[in-house]
Amino acid sequence: VQLQASGGGLVQTGGSLRLSCAASGSSFSINDMGWYRQIPGKQRELVAAITSGGSTNYADSVKGRFTISRENAKNTVYLQMNSLKPDDTAVYYCNAHVWYSGSHIICWGQGTQVTVSS
């Protein structure tokens, strides 16, 4: 199972970006999906998560500005980021809890850079 993330880039303060992450492979099912971010020298932190049923959870720092959603038929998770701030600058990673061949595995995308200029 592979996760392919896209949608990062450079944006000014107050701007918006939409990240996408699609899972590909065969004979798998996905439970929770999420987005994390990491700044060099710091631990990766949870930004937002969504269950297969659509329940969501957000870091306090992004509540009201970011929205996570998913299309189960496409095995894809999205992160709509509005009112971006320089503190949102990081590499963003998507994450999925996958059932594959009877095993539970955690998959990560390759990371996409988000840079917010002041």
C-alpha positions in Angstrom: 0.0 0.0 0.0 1.4 3.4 -1.0 0.3 6.9 -0.1 1.0 9.7 -2.5 0.7 13.3 -1.2 0.4 16.4 -3.3 -0.7 20.0 -3.0 2.0 21.7 -1.0 3.7 25.0 -2.1 4.5 28.6 -1.2 1.7 30.9 -0.1 1.5 34.2 1.6 0.1 34.7 5.1 -3.7 34.5 5.0 -3.7 32.3 1.9 -5.0 28.8 1.4 -3.8 25.5 0.2 -5.4 22.1 -0.3 -3.4 18.9 0.3 -4.4 15.6 -1.1 -3.2 12.1 -0.3 -4.3 9.0 -2.2 -3.7 5.4 -1.2 -3.0 2.8 -3.9 -2.5 -0.9 -3.9 -4.7 -4.0 -3.8 -6.7 -5.9 -1.2 -6.6 -3.4 1.6 -9.0 -1.4 3.7 -8.4 1.9 5.5 -9.5 2.9 8.9 -8.3 6.2 10.3 -6.4 8.7 8.1 -4.6 11.9 9.1 -2.2 14.6 8.5 1.0 15.3 10.5 3.6 18.0 10.1 7.2 18.3 11.0 9.7 21.2 11.3 13.4 20.3 11.2 14.7 19.5 14.7 11.2 18.9 16.1 8.9 15.9 16.5 6.3 15.2 14.0 2.9 16.4 15.3 -0.7 15.5 14.5 -2.5 18.2 12.6 -5.8 16.5 11.9 -7.3 13.0 11.8 -10.5 11.5 10.4 -12.1 8.1 11.1 -13.6 5.9 8.4 -17.0 7.1 9.7 -16.1 10.8 9.3 -15.3 11.8 12.9 -12.6 14.4 13.0 -10.0 15.6 15.4 -7.8 18.7 15.1 -4.7 20.2 16.8 -5.7 23.3 18.8 -3.4 25.4 16.6 -5.4 24.7 13.5 -9.0 24.5 14.7 -11.2 26.8 12.7 -8.7 27.2 9.9 -8.1 23.7 8.6 -10.6 21.1 7.5 -9.9 17.4 7.0 -12.1 15.3 4.7 -12.0 12.0 2.8 -13.4 10.2 -0.1 -13.6 6.5 0.9 -14.4 5.4 -2.7 -11.1 7.0 -3.8 -9.1 6.1 -0.7 -8.2 9.7 -0.5 -7.8 12.2 2.3 -7.7 16.0 2.0 -6.6 18.9 4.1 -8.0 22.3 3.3 -5.9 24.9 4.9 -7.2 28.5 5.2 -5.9 31.6 6.9 -2.4 30.2 6.8 0.3 31.6 9.1 4.1 31.4 9.0 3.9 29.0 11.9 2.2 26.5 9.6 5.4 26.2 7.6 6.4 22.5 7.7 6.6 19.3 5.8 3.2 17.7 5.9 2.8 13.9 5.9 -0.3 11.9 5.4 -0.9 8.8 7.4 -3.3 5.9 7.1 -4.1 2.9 9.3 -4.5 0.0 6.9 -5.7 -3.5 7.1 -3.7 -5.6 4.6 -3.5 -9.4 4.4 -4.9 -9.7 7.9 -2.4 -7.3 9.5 -2.8 -3.7 10.7 -0.1 -1.5 9.4 0.5 2.3 9.5 1.4 3.8 6.2 3.0 7.2 5.6 3.2 9.4 2.5 6.4 11.0 1.2 5.7 14.5 2.7 4.9 17.7 0.9 6.4 21.1 1.8 4.2 23.9 2.9 5.8 27.3 3.2 3.9 30.4 4.4 5.7 33.7 3.9 5.1 36.7 6.1 
